[in-house]
C-alpha cells in the first residue's frame, strides 16, 4: 500500500521520532498477501510475524539493494 501526502498532514503520525505511519480506515491485514522486509529492517521481522500471527500473510526478506545501510 502506498499513500503519498505531506509529512505535516494531520493523518501522518510519528512515534519516538523514528517511525512514521498513517492509520488506514480499512483493515490492512485482511488486504495483505505478502510483506517484504528490506535488508536494513530485518530487526523488525519477528515483530511483523507476531502482528500477522493469525493470518496467511507471507513475510519475505527482500534482496533488493535499495538503501542498504
N, C-alpha and C positions, 0 to 999 in steps of 0.2 A: 504494500500500500504506500502510496506517495501522496503527501499533502504539502503544497507549496504556499507559504504565506510569509508575512513579515515576522521577524523574531520578536517584535514587540506587540504582536497581535494578542488580544486577551485570551484566546484559546491555547496559546503556547505556554506551557508550564516548565519551570526549571526546578530541579531538586539538587541540593548540595553543590550548586554552581558547577555541575558537571554533566547532568543528564537533562536533555531537552526532550519534550514529548507533547503530543496532542491527544486528548481523550476523544475517542470516536463514539458516536451515538450507537452505531451497530455493534453487535458482539463480534469482536475481531477474531477470537479463537474459532468461531463457527465458520469463518470465511478463509481460514488458512489451509494451505496444502503442505507447504514446506517452509522452513525458516533456514536461511543461510547465515552462518556466523563468519564474520571477517577474521582473518588470521590474527589480527591485533585485538580481537574481542573474545578469545577463547575462554577467558576467565568467567564469562557470563553463561557459558554453555550449561553448566549444572543448574543455574538459576532458571534458565529458559526451559530446561527439561522439567523442572519442578512446576513451573507455571502451566506447562502443557501436558501434565501427567495424566489427565483424564481425557485426552484427545488422541486422534490418529495422526497428528501432525508430525512430520519427519523433521529432524534437525540435522543439518549437514554443515560441515566445515567448508567454507569457500576457499579455493586455492587461487582466487583472483588476487594478483599482487597489488591492486589499487590501495594506496595509502597504508602499506605495511610499515609499521614502526616498531 
